[in-house]
Every structure is written in structure tokens, then in C-alpha cells.
Amino acid sequence: MSVYQKDEERLKRLATGDNREWKLWYDDMRSPFRAFFMRHSAVSPEEAVSLYHETMVVFHRNVTTGKLTPPLQSALRTYLFGIGKLVFKKSHSGAYDWDDDIPDMPVLPEVEDRAEQEAQAALVRSLLERIGDPCRQILTLVYIKGYAMESVATEMGIASEGAARKRKFDCLQKLRDLVKAP
């Protein structure tokens, strides 16, 4: 089973030429694409939209001609952004002799979306602050420091590994409830 099963299913729907599916894909990717290129390439919002349109044309061609087919080597979003990087480099650099063709293998991202990672880290920190010290300590030991449950039980003075698992479960439930709370 592929790691990118959902993307492969979406790719199959896009390959059928379903206009509704293409509109959903276009709408889903427009804002993240624009934000990425405005942040990492210092282009204006108008340039980012123009780059997005050029990139979608190439992406559409690759999908409809069967050039991009399962099994995928990366997420469709990663592939789209890779095409965008190549289109950007081609249009912003006269010193390079670029091929007109985009490679049929997905291009892996060189830089992860750091802003998204930082936002997620801030959310986790705020949730850990709100959850209380015992739970914060258990979750930190398990997920950040990588302790085994037996070690967590010893470190926290919990009677058994099973009891430590139960506490961890309860703490995760508290986190879920905090995330769901308005």
C-alpha cells in the first residue's frame, strides 16, 4: 500500500478530467502555493498568482497526458510546488538554460513550510501549558524525550507500566478535549 494513497486516489479523479475535482484541487492549493512563494521567493501577490496559473497548466498537462501516474513518490502538493519552483527559476533567471519539459518524477521540497511547523509547535506548547503538570510531564517523557512506558512509570513514581499507559491515555484524552474546546 502506498504512503500517498489519498493523493493517488485524487490523482485518478483528476485524470478523468472531472471539472469539479479540478476546481477543488485548484482552490485547495491556491492559498498555500501563493503563501509559500511570497514567503520564500519574495514575489508580489500578483506574481504569485501568475506563477500559480503557469504551474497549474504544467500540472494539468502532466496529469491529463498520463505523465504523472501512481505510484507517487511524493504528495501531489509537493509535486505541484516542485513544478512551481522550476517555473519560477526558469522565469527569473536568464543565466540558466532550462528544458521546456518538467520531469515526470515529483520534486521533493528543499525547505519545509517553517511557518506551519512553528504554528503547530506554538499550539502544542500552549496546550501543554493548559493541561497541567502531571500530564505535561508524562507526555514530555513519552513524546519528546522518547522514554519507554516502564521508564516513565519509574521516573514518575507510578506503580506499574500499565498504570503509566492508562495515565498517558487519560492525558491524551485531555489534550483532545482541549483541542475540541472553543
Residue frames relative to the residue before (quaternion, step in Angstrom):
aa qw qx qy qz dx dy dz
M 1.0000 0.0000 0.0000 0.0000 0.00 0.00 0.00
S 0.4486 -0.7116 0.4845 0.2401 3.56 -0.92 0.94
V 0.5408 -0.6056 0.4852 0.3246 3.52 -1.20 0.64
Y 0.7448 0.3824 -0.1850 0.5147 3.55 1.16 -0.68
Q 0.1088 0.8525 -0.5050 0.0800 3.58 1.06 0.76
K 0.6657 0.4948 -0.3165 0.4603 3.62 0.86 -0.89
D 0.6583 0.4977 -0.3112 0.4713 3.57 0.98 -0.82
E 0.6382 0.5212 -0.3290 0.4614 3.59 1.02 -0.74
E 0.6282 0.5140 -0.3314 0.4809 3.59 1.05 -0.72
R 0.6556 0.4956 -0.3127 0.4762 3.57 0.97 -0.84
L 0.6183 0.5481 -0.3375 0.4509 3.58 1.01 -0.79
K 0.6414 0.5192 -0.3210 0.4647 3.60 0.97 -0.82
R 0.6568 0.4942 -0.3110 0.4771 3.59 0.99 -0.82
L 0.6434 0.5108 -0.3236 0.4695 3.59 1.00 -0.78
A 0.6514 0.5417 -0.3143 0.4283 3.58 0.98 -0.84
T 0.6051 0.5544 -0.3614 0.4426 3.60 1.17 -0.42
G 0.4734 -0.6940 0.4229 0.3397 3.59 1.25 -0.31
D 0.3186 0.7638 -0.4996 0.2559 3.59 1.25 0.31
N 0.3979 -0.7551 0.4739 0.2167 3.58 -0.46 1.25
R 0.6234 0.5431 -0.3394 0.4486 3.58 1.03 -0.77
E 0.6579 0.5004 -0.3036 0.4739 3.60 0.97 -0.83
W 0.6485 0.5076 -0.3182 0.4696 3.58 1.00 -0.79
K 0.6350 0.5189 -0.3352 0.4638 3.60 1.00 -0.75
L 0.6370 0.5184 -0.3234 0.4700 3.60 0.98 -0.84
W 0.6568 0.5064 -0.3057 0.4676 3.59 0.91 -0.94
Y 0.6478 0.5228 -0.3129 0.4572 3.57 0.92 -0.95
D 0.6981 0.4741 -0.2710 0.4630 3.58 0.83 -0.99
D 0.6505 0.5293 -0.3162 0.4435 3.61 0.98 -0.81
M 0.7652 0.4111 -0.1998 0.4534 3.58 0.94 -0.87
R 0.5319 0.6832 -0.4044 0.2947 3.60 1.12 -0.54
S 0.7198 0.4484 -0.2767 0.4520 3.61 0.68 -1.00
P 0.6744 0.4702 -0.3300 0.4640 3.66 0.79 -0.82
F 0.6305 0.5379 -0.3318 0.4506 3.58 1.01 -0.80
R 0.6715 0.4964 -0.2944 0.4648 3.56 0.83 -1.01
A 0.6650 0.5095 -0.3091 0.4501 3.58 0.88 -0.95
F 0.6473 0.5277 -0.3232 0.4450 3.58 0.92 -0.88
F 0.7387 0.4209 -0.2494 0.4636 3.60 0.74 -1.00
M 0.6093 0.5223 -0.3680 0.4696 3.60 1.08 -0.53
R 0.6879 0.4823 -0.2763 0.4667 3.58 1.01 -0.83
H 0.8020 0.3432 -0.1602 0.4619 3.59 0.76 -1.03
S 0.7688 0.3275 -0.1911 0.5149 3.60 1.16 -0.37
A 0.3649 -0.7707 0.4540 0.2584 3.57 1.33 0.02
V 0.3607 0.7048 -0.5289 0.3055 3.58 0.89 0.91
S 0.5585 -0.5905 0.4592 0.3585 3.55 -1.23 0.46
P 0.6633 -0.4951 0.3614 0.4293 3.60 -1.21 0.30
E 0.6438 0.5209 -0.3214 0.4593 3.58 1.03 -0.77
E 0.6509 0.5007 -0.3107 0.4786 3.59 0.99 -0.82
A 0.6336 0.5337 -0.3308 0.4520 3.58 1.03 -0.77
V 0.6462 0.5033 -0.3179 0.4775 3.60 1.01 -0.79
S 0.6457 0.5149 -0.3165 0.4667 3.57 0.96 -0.85
L 0.6437 0.5114 -0.3059 0.4802 3.58 1.00 -0.86
Y 0.6333 0.5350 -0.3264 0.4541 3.56 1.02 -0.80
H 0.6581 0.5081 -0.3139 0.4584 3.58 0.92 -0.86
E 0.6526 0.5029 -0.3149 0.4712 3.59 0.93 -0.86
T 0.6585 0.5161 -0.2996 0.4587 3.55 0.99 -0.87
M 0.6578 0.5081 -0.3121 0.4601 3.58 0.97 -0.82
V 0.5959 0.5499 -0.3656 0.4570 3.59 1.08 -0.61
V 0.6736 0.4781 -0.2921 0.4821 3.58 0.89 -0.93
F 0.6416 0.5225 -0.3198 0.4617 3.58 0.95 -0.90
H 0.6472 0.5217 -0.3097 0.4616 3.59 0.91 -0.95
R 0.6481 0.5154 -0.3151 0.4638 3.58 0.93 -0.90
N 0.6747 0.5012 -0.3032 0.4492 3.60 0.87 -0.91
V 0.6696 0.4898 -0.2995 0.4713 3.59 1.02 -0.78
T 0.7415 0.4431 -0.2490 0.4379 3.57 0.72 -1.05
T 0.6800 0.4595 -0.3012 0.4855 3.61 1.12 -0.46
G 0.5162 -0.6618 0.4087 0.3585 3.58 1.26 -0.11
K 0.3906 0.7283 -0.4758 0.3008 3.56 1.25 0.27
L 0.7322 0.2803 -0.1741 0.5958 3.58 1.15 -0.67
T 0.1486 0.7870 -0.5775 0.1581 3.55 -0.49 1.23
P 0.5865 -0.5525 0.4438 0.3922 3.58 -1.24 0.39
P 0.5724 -0.1388 -0.8054 -0.0665 1.60 -2.24 1.05
L 0.4367 -0.7061 0.5038 0.2385 3.54 -1.01 0.89
Q 0.3559 -0.7235 0.5559 0.2021 3.53 -1.21 0.63
S 0.7704 0.0959 -0.0719 0.6262 3.56 1.34 -0.15
A 0.6577 -0.4771 0.3910 0.4324 3.55 -1.32 0.06
L 0.6099 -0.5559 0.4125 0.3858 3.58 -1.15 0.55
R 0.6168 0.5477 -0.3417 0.4502 3.58 1.03 -0.77
T 0.6448 0.5170 -0.3121 0.4686 3.58 0.96 -0.87
Y 0.6428 0.5215 -0.3113 0.4668 3.56 0.98 -0.88
L 0.6520 0.5170 -0.3051 0.4632 3.58 0.93 -0.95
F 0.6741 0.4820 -0.2959 0.4752 3.58 0.89 -0.91
G 0.6131 0.5451 -0.3433 0.4574 3.59 1.07 -0.67
I 0.6294 0.5025 -0.3282 0.4935 3.56 0.99 -0.80
G 0.6398 0.5382 -0.3204 0.4455 3.58 0.95 -0.88
K 0.6395 0.5190 -0.3264 0.4638 3.58 0.99 -0.80
L 0.6704 0.4915 -0.3033 0.4658 3.57 0.94 -0.85
V 0.6437 0.5051 -0.3210 0.4769 3.59 0.98 -0.83
F 0.6421 0.5215 -0.3224 0.4603 3.59 0.97 -0.84
K 0.6681 0.4963 -0.3048 0.4630 3.59 0.85 -0.96
K 0.6504 0.5244 -0.3166 0.4492 3.58 0.98 -0.85
S 0.7454 0.4136 -0.2349 0.4671 3.58 0.88 -0.87
H 0.7501 0.3864 -0.2155 0.4915 3.62 1.15 -0.38
S 0.7423 0.3405 -0.2347 0.5273 3.58 1.11 0.36
G 0.2250 -0.7945 0.5538 0.1067 3.55 -0.45 1.21
A 0.5955 0.6128 -0.3500 0.3838 3.58 1.23 -0.39
Y 0.6958 0.4612 -0.2705 0.4796 3.59 1.19 -0.39
D 0.2893 -0.7190 0.6050 0.1826 3.53 -1.14 0.70
W 0.0711 -0.8411 0.5362 -0.0033 3.56 0.04 1.33
D 0.4734 -0.6257 0.5379 0.3083 3.52 -1.19 0.63
D 0.5150 -0.6363 0.4746 0.3235 3.57 -1.16 0.55
D 0.6809 0.4980 -0.2800 0.4582 3.53 1.18 -0.50
I 0.3363 -0.7023 0.5921 0.2077 3.54 -1.10 0.77
P 0.5042 -0.6615 0.4417 0.3362 3.63 -0.83 0.84
D 0.4704 -0.6970 0.4634 0.2795 3.55 -1.05 0.74
M 0.5881 0.5174 -0.3864 0.4870 3.61 1.23 -0.07
P 0.5168 -0.6467 0.4506 0.3341 3.59 -0.89 0.82
V 0.3642 -0.7151 0.5585 0.2098 3.52 -1.11 0.74
L 0.3613 -0.7449 0.5190 0.2127 3.55 -0.66 1.09
P 0.5172 -0.6463 0.4431 0.3442 3.63 -0.99 0.68
E 0.4179 -0.7004 0.5205 0.2527 3.54 -1.04 0.79
V 0.7918 0.1369 -0.0446 0.5935 3.54 1.09 -0.75
E 0.3888 -0.7080 0.5358 0.2458 3.57 -0.82 0.96
D 0.5781 -0.5747 0.4438 0.3722 3.54 -1.21 0.41
R 0.2436 -0.8323 0.4851 0.1128 3.56 0.08 1.34
A 0.6132 0.5581 -0.3608 0.4269 3.58 0.99 -0.70
E 0.6495 0.5040 -0.3142 0.4748 3.58 1.00 -0.82
Q 0.6474 0.5142 -0.3155 0.4657 3.59 0.97 -0.82
E 0.6606 0.5064 -0.3074 0.4612 3.58 0.96 -0.86
A 0.6397 0.5193 -0.3237 0.4650 3.58 1.03 -0.76
Q 0.6515 0.5010 -0.3117 0.4769 3.57 0.99 -0.81
A 0.6440 0.5153 -0.3225 0.4644 3.59 0.98 -0.81
A 0.6427 0.5129 -0.3222 0.4691 3.60 0.99 -0.80
L 0.6307 0.5247 -0.3287 0.4679 3.59 1.02 -0.78
V 0.6601 0.5016 -0.3105 0.4650 3.58 0.90 -0.90
R 0.6441 0.5196 -0.3272 0.4561 3.60 0.94 -0.87
S 0.6806 0.4805 -0.3059 0.4609 3.59 0.88 -0.89
L 0.6392 0.5121 -0.3327 0.4674 3.61 1.01 -0.71
L 0.6527 0.5079 -0.3176 0.4638 3.59 0.98 -0.80
E 0.6199 0.5306 -0.3431 0.4653 3.57 1.10 -0.62
R 0.7133 0.4674 -0.2475 0.4598 3.56 0.99 -0.85
I 0.6413 0.5873 -0.3277 0.3693 3.60 1.11 -0.56
G 0.5385 -0.6287 0.4113 0.3817 3.60 1.13 -0.43
D 0.6659 -0.5840 0.3161 0.3401 3.53 -1.16 0.74
P 0.6798 0.4792 -0.3513 0.4299 3.69 0.66 -0.83
C 0.6797 0.4736 -0.2931 0.4773 3.58 0.89 -0.87
R 0.6210 0.5380 -0.3405 0.4571 3.58 0.97 -0.81
Q 0.6705 0.5013 -0.2992 0.4578 3.57 0.93 -0.90
I 0.6575 0.5037 -0.3165 0.4624 3.62 0.90 -0.87
L 0.7009 0.4694 -0.2790 0.4590 3.58 0.80 -0.98
T 0.6155 0.5338 -0.3398 0.4700 3.58 1.09 -0.66
L 0.6600 0.5067 -0.3100 0.4600 3.57 0.91 -0.89
V 0.7155 0.4576 -0.2620 0.4582 3.58 0.88 -0.93
Y 0.8290 0.3119 -0.1326 0.4448 3.57 0.60 -1.15
I 0.7265 0.3920 -0.2537 0.5042 3.59 1.07 -0.53
K 0.7697 0.3347 -0.1865 0.5106 3.57 0.87 -0.93
G 0.4212 -0.7580 0.4241 0.2611 3.60 1.27 -0.20
Y 0.2868 0.7758 -0.5148 0.2255 3.59 1.12 0.56
A 0.4494 -0.6226 0.5631 0.3055 3.55 -1.23 0.58
M 0.6462 -0.5510 0.3549 0.3909 3.58 -1.16 0.55
E 0.5992 0.5556 -0.3600 0.4502 3.61 1.07 -0.64
S 0.6702 0.4885 -0.2868 0.4795 3.57 0.99 -0.86
V 0.6090 0.5420 -0.3455 0.4648 3.58 1.09 -0.72
A 0.6423 0.5245 -0.3196 0.4585 3.57 0.95 -0.92
T 0.6682 0.4962 -0.2998 0.4663 3.59 0.90 -0.91
E 0.6809 0.5091 -0.2830 0.4440 3.58 0.85 -1.03
M 0.7541 0.3931 -0.1971 0.4879 3.57 0.97 -0.90
G 0.4470 -0.7013 0.4498 0.3257 3.59 1.25 -0.16
I 0.3717 0.7102 -0.4960 0.3338 3.56 1.13 0.73
A 0.6177 -0.6287 0.3392 0.3288 3.57 -0.95 0.97
S 0.8295 -0.0261 0.0535 0.5553 3.62 0.86 -0.83
E 0.6649 -0.4831 0.3919 0.4135 3.52 -1.35 0.23
G 0.6364 0.5409 -0.3146 0.4511 3.58 1.02 -0.81
A 0.6532 0.4997 -0.3091 0.4777 3.56 1.00 -0.83
A 0.6281 0.5229 -0.3309 0.4717 3.59 1.08 -0.72
R 0.6239 0.5302 -0.3337 0.4673 3.61 1.03 -0.76
K 0.6446 0.5245 -0.3116 0.4608 3.56 0.97 -0.89
R 0.6604 0.4956 -0.3110 0.4707 3.58 0.93 -0.85
K 0.6272 0.5267 -0.3347 0.4661 3.56 1.00 -0.83
F 0.6332 0.5296 -0.3191 0.4655 3.59 0.96 -0.87
D 0.6672 0.5008 -0.2960 0.4653 3.58 0.89 -0.95
C 0.6502 0.5143 -0.3109 0.4649 3.58 1.01 -0.82
L 0.6449 0.5043 -0.3219 0.4757 3.57 0.98 -0.79
Q 0.6191 0.5336 -0.3370 0.4673 3.57 1.08 -0.71
K 0.6245 0.5229 -0.3360 0.4729 3.59 1.02 -0.78
L 0.6373 0.5235 -0.3251 0.4627 3.58 1.00 -0.82
R 0.6413 0.5230 -0.3247 0.4581 3.57 0.93 -0.88
D 0.6582 0.5126 -0.3031 0.4607 3.56 0.97 -0.89
L 0.6390 0.5174 -0.3233 0.4684 3.59 1.04 -0.76
V 0.6480 0.5163 -0.3221 0.4580 3.57 0.98 -0.82
K 0.6840 0.4874 -0.2778 0.4663 3.59 1.01 -0.82
A 0.5878 0.5940 -0.3672 0.4083 3.60 1.14 -0.64
P 0.5209 -0.6520 0.4525 0.3144 3.60 -1.07 0.74
